[in-house]
Amino acid sequence: MARRRNGATNAKEIYALSGRIFCECGAAMSGTRIGARGNKYIYYACSNQKNKHGNCDVSMVRKDKIEYVVYLAIVDYIKAHKQSIITEFLNQSENREEKVRADELRKKIGVQKKKG
């Protein structure tokens, strides 16, 4: 059931944005593959439209185009916020190191208490 829930048994493509991008009607968009005359066409489509819930008429979006646009947006965001991202990463790294050191000290104290 767990494999079926995320579409792992049916998907022939990797849909990195499935459930992460949303239609104008508010429903998640998920990947779909259409074959015609030996060709395959890969899109993201509104879940309401795919499952025939509601009356959404938003067109499907080509997978390669939308993933490329999202990729460019992520690159632009990283470029614009590079310093704050690096600072946050270093802060989180230091916090993890401090937690590891504190855990090691607690273990040593526990060993000392058992001995004494």
C-alpha positions as CSV (number, residue, x, y, z in Angstrom):
1,M,0.0,0.0,0.0
2,A,2.9,2.4,0.8
3,R,4.4,1.9,-2.7
4,R,1.0,2.5,-4.4
5,R,0.3,5.6,-2.3
6,N,3.1,7.6,-3.9
7,G,2.7,6.1,-7.4
8,A,6.0,4.2,-7.3
9,T,4.4,1.2,-9.0
10,N,3.0,3.1,-12.0
11,A,5.3,6.1,-12.7
12,K,7.6,5.6,-15.7
13,E,9.1,9.1,-15.2
14,I,10.4,11.0,-12.2
15,Y,8.0,13.8,-11.4
16,A,10.0,16.0,-8.9
17,L,7.3,18.6,-8.6
18,S,4.2,16.3,-8.2
19,G,2.2,17.6,-5.2
20,R,4.6,20.6,-4.9
21,I,3.0,22.8,-7.6
22,F,-0.6,23.7,-7.6
23,C,-3.3,24.5,-10.1
24,E,-5.2,27.8,-10.2
25,C,-8.2,25.8,-8.7
26,G,-6.0,24.9,-5.7
27,A,-5.5,21.2,-6.4
28,A,-2.1,19.7,-6.6
29,M,-0.6,19.0,-10.0
30,S,0.8,15.6,-10.7
31,G,2.6,13.9,-13.5
32,T,1.0,12.3,-16.4
33,R,2.3,10.6,-19.5
34,I,0.4,10.4,-22.8
35,G,1.5,8.2,-25.7
36,A,0.3,8.7,-29.3
37,R,1.6,7.2,-32.5
38,G,4.8,5.9,-30.8
39,N,5.6,9.2,-29.2
40,K,5.4,10.0,-25.5
41,Y,4.3,13.3,-24.0
42,I,5.0,14.1,-20.4
43,Y,3.0,16.7,-18.5
44,Y,1.9,18.0,-15.1
45,A,-1.9,18.1,-14.9
46,C,-4.4,19.3,-12.3
47,S,-5.4,16.4,-10.0
48,N,-9.0,17.6,-10.1
49,Q,-8.9,17.4,-13.9
50,K,-7.2,14.0,-14.0
51,N,-9.6,12.5,-11.5
52,K,-12.6,14.3,-12.9
53,H,-13.4,16.1,-9.7
54,G,-14.8,19.6,-10.1
55,N,-14.7,21.4,-13.4
56,C,-11.1,22.6,-13.8
57,D,-10.2,23.5,-17.3
58,V,-6.5,24.5,-16.9
59,S,-4.3,23.1,-19.6
60,M,-1.6,20.6,-18.8
61,V,2.0,22.0,-18.6
62,R,4.9,20.3,-20.2
63,K,7.1,18.6,-17.6
64,D,10.5,19.7,-19.1
65,K,9.4,23.4,-19.3
66,I,7.9,23.7,-15.8
67,E,10.8,21.9,-14.2
68,Y,13.3,24.1,-16.0
69,V,11.4,27.3,-14.9
70,V,11.5,26.1,-11.3
71,Y,15.2,25.2,-11.6
72,L,15.9,28.7,-12.8
73,A,13.9,30.2,-10.0
74,I,15.8,28.2,-7.4
75,V,19.2,29.2,-8.9
76,D,18.1,32.9,-8.9
77,Y,17.0,32.6,-5.3
78,I,20.3,31.0,-4.2
79,K,22.3,33.6,-6.0
80,A,20.3,36.4,-4.4
81,H,20.5,35.0,-0.9
82,K,23.8,33.2,-1.0
83,Q,25.3,34.8,2.0
84,S,22.3,34.2,4.3
85,I,22.0,30.6,3.1
86,I,25.7,30.0,3.9
87,T,25.3,31.7,7.3
88,E,22.2,29.6,8.2
89,F,24.0,26.4,7.0
90,L,27.0,27.2,9.2
91,N,24.8,28.0,12.2
92,Q,22.9,24.7,11.8
93,S,26.2,22.8,11.4
94,E,27.6,24.4,14.6
95,N,24.4,23.6,16.5
96,R,24.7,19.9,15.4
97,E,28.3,19.8,16.5
98,E,27.5,21.3,19.9
99,K,24.7,18.7,20.3
100,V,27.1,15.9,19.5
101,R,29.6,17.2,22.0
102,A,27.0,17.6,24.7
103,D,25.8,14.0,24.1
104,E,29.3,12.8,24.4
105,L,29.8,14.6,27.6
106,R,26.5,13.2,29.0
107,K,27.7,9.7,28.2
108,K,31.1,10.3,29.9
109,I,29.3,11.7,33.0
110,G,27.0,8.6,33.0
111,V,30.0,6.3,32.8
112,Q,31.7,8.2,35.7
113,K,28.5,7.9,37.8
114,K,28.4,4.2,37.3
115,K,32.0,3.8,38.3
116,G,31.8,6.0,41.3
